[in-house]
Amino acid sequence: MILAGDVPALVTTTTGNVLEMKQAPVEYTLHTMAKVRDFMEMWLGSQIMHDTQQQSCTQNNQMTSVGYKSDT
């Protein structure tokens, strides 16, 4: 007597499992790439904010040294 589990061609779950196993690394790689991209965008944003704050601080120092001090 031959059972369906004994013949690989008759086992329908094997194909689905193989496909799932092949898709899992691809999904993991894409997820990792998205995390890296998000991290890089956050880092770039922090660098831009830092540069903007430095420029603002420099401008404020220049304004106070020119004569925008209070008369008190």
Phi and psi in radians as a Rosetta constraint file:
Dihedral C 1 N 2 CA 2 C 2 CIRCULARHARMONIC -1.833 0.35
Dihedral N 2 CA 2 C 2 N 3 CIRCULARHARMONIC 2.239 0.35
Dihedral C 2 N 3 CA 3 C 3 CIRCULARHARMONIC -1.732 0.35
Dihedral N 3 CA 3 C 3 N 4 CIRCULARHARMONIC 2.703 0.35
Dihedral C 3 N 4 CA 4 C 4 CIRCULARHARMONIC -1.055 0.35
Dihedral N 4 CA 4 C 4 N 5 CIRCULARHARMONIC -0.577 0.35
Dihedral C 4 N 5 CA 5 C 5 CIRCULARHARMONIC -1.232 0.35
Dihedral N 5 CA 5 C 5 N 6 CIRCULARHARMONIC -0.291 0.35
Dihedral C 5 N 6 CA 6 C 6 CIRCULARHARMONIC -1.460 0.35
Dihedral N 6 CA 6 C 6 N 7 CIRCULARHARMONIC -0.349 0.35
Dihedral C 6 N 7 CA 7 C 7 CIRCULARHARMONIC -1.923 0.35
Dihedral N 7 CA 7 C 7 N 8 CIRCULARHARMONIC 1.957 0.35
Dihedral C 7 N 8 CA 8 C 8 CIRCULARHARMONIC -0.998 0.35
Dihedral N 8 CA 8 C 8 N 9 CIRCULARHARMONIC -0.561 0.35
Dihedral C 8 N 9 CA 9 C 9 CIRCULARHARMONIC -1.185 0.35
Dihedral N 9 CA 9 C 9 N 10 CIRCULARHARMONIC -0.424 0.35
Dihedral C 9 N 10 CA 10 C 10 CIRCULARHARMONIC -1.602 0.35
Dihedral N 10 CA 10 C 10 N 11 CIRCULARHARMONIC -0.151 0.35
Dihedral C 10 N 11 CA 11 C 11 CIRCULARHARMONIC -1.504 0.35
Dihedral N 11 CA 11 C 11 N 12 CIRCULARHARMONIC 1.946 0.35
Dihedral C 11 N 12 CA 12 C 12 CIRCULARHARMONIC -1.422 0.35
Dihedral N 12 CA 12 C 12 N 13 CIRCULARHARMONIC -0.376 0.35
Dihedral C 12 N 13 CA 13 C 13 CIRCULARHARMONIC -1.338 0.35
Dihedral N 13 CA 13 C 13 N 14 CIRCULARHARMONIC -0.371 0.35
Dihedral C 13 N 14 CA 14 C 14 CIRCULARHARMONIC -1.112 0.35
Dihedral N 14 CA 14 C 14 N 15 CIRCULARHARMONIC -0.794 0.35
Dihedral C 14 N 15 CA 15 C 15 CIRCULARHARMONIC -1.077 0.35
Dihedral N 15 CA 15 C 15 N 16 CIRCULARHARMONIC -0.783 0.35
Dihedral C 15 N 16 CA 16 C 16 CIRCULARHARMONIC -1.097 0.35
Dihedral N 16 CA 16 C 16 N 17 CIRCULARHARMONIC -0.721 0.35
Dihedral C 16 N 17 CA 17 C 17 CIRCULARHARMONIC -1.124 0.35
Dihedral N 17 CA 17 C 17 N 18 CIRCULARHARMONIC -0.713 0.35
Dihedral C 17 N 18 CA 18 C 18 CIRCULARHARMONIC -1.113 0.35
Dihedral N 18 CA 18 C 18 N 19 CIRCULARHARMONIC -0.760 0.35
Dihedral C 18 N 19 CA 19 C 19 CIRCULARHARMONIC -1.100 0.35
Dihedral N 19 CA 19 C 19 N 20 CIRCULARHARMONIC -0.740 0.35
Dihedral C 19 N 20 CA 20 C 20 CIRCULARHARMONIC -1.112 0.35
Dihedral N 20 CA 20 C 20 N 21 CIRCULARHARMONIC -0.688 0.35
Dihedral C 20 N 21 CA 21 C 21 CIRCULARHARMONIC -1.168 0.35
Dihedral N 21 CA 21 C 21 N 22 CIRCULARHARMONIC -0.607 0.35
Dihedral C 21 N 22 CA 22 C 22 CIRCULARHARMONIC -1.284 0.35
Dihedral N 22 CA 22 C 22 N 23 CIRCULARHARMONIC -0.616 0.35
Dihedral C 22 N 23 CA 23 C 23 CIRCULARHARMONIC -1.323 0.35
Dihedral N 23 CA 23 C 23 N 24 CIRCULARHARMONIC -0.538 0.35
Dihedral C 23 N 24 CA 24 C 24 CIRCULARHARMONIC -1.036 0.35
Dihedral N 24 CA 24 C 24 N 25 CIRCULARHARMONIC -0.850 0.35
Dihedral C 24 N 25 CA 25 C 25 CIRCULARHARMONIC -1.105 0.35
Dihedral N 25 CA 25 C 25 N 26 CIRCULARHARMONIC -0.627 0.35
Dihedral C 25 N 26 CA 26 C 26 CIRCULARHARMONIC -1.124 0.35
Dihedral N 26 CA 26 C 26 N 27 CIRCULARHARMONIC -0.799 0.35
Dihedral C 26 N 27 CA 27 C 27 CIRCULARHARMONIC -1.115 0.35
Dihedral N 27 CA 27 C 27 N 28 CIRCULARHARMONIC -0.699 0.35
Dihedral C 27 N 28 CA 28 C 28 CIRCULARHARMONIC -1.101 0.35
Dihedral N 28 CA 28 C 28 N 29 CIRCULARHARMONIC -0.757 0.35
Dihedral C 28 N 29 CA 29 C 29 CIRCULARHARMONIC -1.104 0.35
Dihedral N 29 CA 29 C 29 N 30 CIRCULARHARMONIC -0.776 0.35
Dihedral C 29 N 30 CA 30 C 30 CIRCULARHARMONIC -1.114 0.35
Dihedral N 30 CA 30 C 30 N 31 CIRCULARHARMONIC -0.704 0.35
Dihedral C 30 N 31 CA 31 C 31 CIRCULARHARMONIC -1.109 0.35
Dihedral N 31 CA 31 C 31 N 32 CIRCULARHARMONIC -0.736 0.35
Dihedral C 31 N 32 CA 32 C 32 CIRCULARHARMONIC -1.138 0.35
Dihedral N 32 CA 32 C 32 N 33 CIRCULARHARMONIC -0.723 0.35
Dihedral C 32 N 33 CA 33 C 33 CIRCULARHARMONIC -1.109 0.35
Dihedral N 33 CA 33 C 33 N 34 CIRCULARHARMONIC -0.675 0.35
Dihedral C 33 N 34 CA 34 C 34 CIRCULARHARMONIC -1.133 0.35
Dihedral N 34 CA 34 C 34 N 35 CIRCULARHARMONIC -0.697 0.35
Dihedral C 34 N 35 CA 35 C 35 CIRCULARHARMONIC -1.109 0.35
Dihedral N 35 CA 35 C 35 N 36 CIRCULARHARMONIC -0.745 0.35
Dihedral C 35 N 36 CA 36 C 36 CIRCULARHARMONIC -1.122 0.35
Dihedral N 36 CA 36 C 36 N 37 CIRCULARHARMONIC -0.752 0.35
Dihedral C 36 N 37 CA 37 C 37 CIRCULARHARMONIC -1.096 0.35
Dihedral N 37 CA 37 C 37 N 38 CIRCULARHARMONIC -0.763 0.35
Dihedral C 37 N 38 CA 38 C 38 CIRCULARHARMONIC -1.079 0.35
Dihedral N 38 CA 38 C 38 N 39 CIRCULARHARMONIC -0.737 0.35
Dihedral C 38 N 39 CA 39 C 39 CIRCULARHARMONIC -1.093 0.35
Dihedral N 39 CA 39 C 39 N 40 CIRCULARHARMONIC -0.762 0.35
Dihedral C 39 N 40 CA 40 C 40 CIRCULARHARMONIC -1.121 0.35
Dihedral N 40 CA 40 C 40 N 41 CIRCULARHARMONIC -0.680 0.35
Dihedral C 40 N 41 CA 41 C 41 CIRCULARHARMONIC -1.134 0.35
Dihedral N 41 CA 41 C 41 N 42 CIRCULARHARMONIC -0.713 0.35
Dihedral C 41 N 42 CA 42 C 42 CIRCULARHARMONIC -1.144 0.35
Dihedral N 42 CA 42 C 42 N 43 CIRCULARHARMONIC -0.723 0.35
Dihedral C 42 N 43 CA 43 C 43 CIRCULARHARMONIC -1.107 0.35
Dihedral N 43 CA 43 C 43 N 44 CIRCULARHARMONIC -0.779 0.35
Dihedral C 43 N 44 CA 44 C 44 CIRCULARHARMONIC -1.087 0.35
Dihedral N 44 CA 44 C 44 N 45 CIRCULARHARMONIC -0.731 0.35
Dihedral C 44 N 45 CA 45 C 45 CIRCULARHARMONIC -1.072 0.35
Dihedral N 45 CA 45 C 45 N 46 CIRCULARHARMONIC -0.690 0.35
Dihedral C 45 N 46 CA 46 C 46 CIRCULARHARMONIC -1.201 0.35
Dihedral N 46 CA 46 C 46 N 47 CIRCULARHARMONIC -0.622 0.35
Dihedral C 46 N 47 CA 47 C 47 CIRCULARHARMONIC -1.160 0.35
Dihedral N 47 CA 47 C 47 N 48 CIRCULARHARMONIC -0.728 0.35
Dihedral C 47 N 48 CA 48 C 48 CIRCULARHARMONIC -1.122 0.35
Dihedral N 48 CA 48 C 48 N 49 CIRCULARHARMONIC -0.754 0.35
Dihedral C 48 N 49 CA 49 C 49 CIRCULARHARMONIC -1.108 0.35
Dihedral N 49 CA 49 C 49 N 50 CIRCULARHARMONIC -0.727 0.35
Dihedral C 49 N 50 CA 50 C 50 CIRCULARHARMONIC -1.069 0.35
Dihedral N 50 CA 50 C 50 N 51 CIRCULARHARMONIC -0.800 0.35
Dihedral C 50 N 51 CA 51 C 51 CIRCULARHARMONIC -1.089 0.35
Dihedral N 51 CA 51 C 51 N 52 CIRCULARHARMONIC -0.722 0.35
Dihedral C 51 N 52 CA 52 C 52 CIRCULARHARMONIC -1.100 0.35
Dihedral N 52 CA 52 C 52 N 53 CIRCULARHARMONIC -0.746 0.35
Dihedral C 52 N 53 CA 53 C 53 CIRCULARHARMONIC -1.140 0.35
Dihedral N 53 CA 53 C 53 N 54 CIRCULARHARMONIC -0.677 0.35
Dihedral C 53 N 54 CA 54 C 54 CIRCULARHARMONIC -1.113 0.35
Dihedral N 54 CA 54 C 54 N 55 CIRCULARHARMONIC -0.755 0.35
Dihedral C 54 N 55 CA 55 C 55 CIRCULARHARMONIC -1.121 0.35
Dihedral N 55 CA 55 C 55 N 56 CIRCULARHARMONIC -0.726 0.35
Dihedral C 55 N 56 CA 56 C 56 CIRCULARHARMONIC -1.115 0.35
Dihedral N 56 CA 56 C 56 N 57 CIRCULARHARMONIC -0.743 0.35
Dihedral C 56 N 57 CA 57 C 57 CIRCULARHARMONIC -1.101 0.35
Dihedral N 57 CA 57 C 57 N 58 CIRCULARHARMONIC -0.749 0.35
Dihedral C 57 N 58 CA 58 C 58 CIRCULARHARMONIC -1.093 0.35
Dihedral N 58 CA 58 C 58 N 59 CIRCULARHARMONIC -0.771 0.35
Dihedral C 58 N 59 CA 59 C 59 CIRCULARHARMONIC -1.103 0.35
Dihedral N 59 CA 59 C 59 N 60 CIRCULARHARMONIC -0.722 0.35
Dihedral C 59 N 60 CA 60 C 60 CIRCULARHARMONIC -1.111 0.35
Dihedral N 60 CA 60 C 60 N 61 CIRCULARHARMONIC -0.731 0.35
Dihedral C 60 N 61 CA 61 C 61 CIRCULARHARMONIC -1.132 0.35
Dihedral N 61 CA 61 C 61 N 62 CIRCULARHARMONIC -0.673 0.35
Dihedral C 61 N 62 CA 62 C 62 CIRCULARHARMONIC -1.158 0.35
Dihedral N 62 CA 62 C 62 N 63 CIRCULARHARMONIC -0.708 0.35
Dihedral C 62 N 63 CA 63 C 63 CIRCULARHARMONIC -1.134 0.35
Dihedral N 63 CA 63 C 63 N 64 CIRCULARHARMONIC -0.715 0.35
Dihedral C 63 N 64 CA 64 C 64 CIRCULARHARMONIC -1.268 0.35
Dihedral N 64 CA 64 C 64 N 65 CIRCULARHARMONIC -0.540 0.35
Dihedral C 64 N 65 CA 65 C 65 CIRCULARHARMONIC -1.334 0.35
Dihedral N 65 CA 65 C 65 N 66 CIRCULARHARMONIC -0.380 0.35
Dihedral C 65 N 66 CA 66 C 66 CIRCULARHARMONIC -1.358 0.35
Dihedral N 66 CA 66 C 66 N 67 CIRCULARHARMONIC -0.532 0.35
Dihedral C 66 N 67 CA 67 C 67 CIRCULARHARMONIC 2.463 0.35
Dihedral N 67 CA 67 C 67 N 68 CIRCULARHARMONIC 0.365 0.35
Dihedral C 67 N 68 CA 68 C 68 CIRCULARHARMONIC -1.604 0.35
Dihedral N 68 CA 68 C 68 N 69 CIRCULARHARMONIC 0.468 0.35
Dihedral C 68 N 69 CA 69 C 69 CIRCULARHARMONIC -1.376 0.35
Dihedral N 69 CA 69 C 69 N 70 CIRCULARHARMONIC 2.710 0.35
Dihedral C 69 N 70 CA 70 C 70 CIRCULARHARMONIC -1.303 0.35
Dihedral N 70 CA 70 C 70 N 71 CIRCULARHARMONIC 2.742 0.35
Dihedral C 70 N 71 CA 71 C 71 CIRCULARHARMONIC -1.557 0.35
Dihedral N 71 CA 71 C 71 N 72 CIRCULARHARMONIC 0.220 0.35
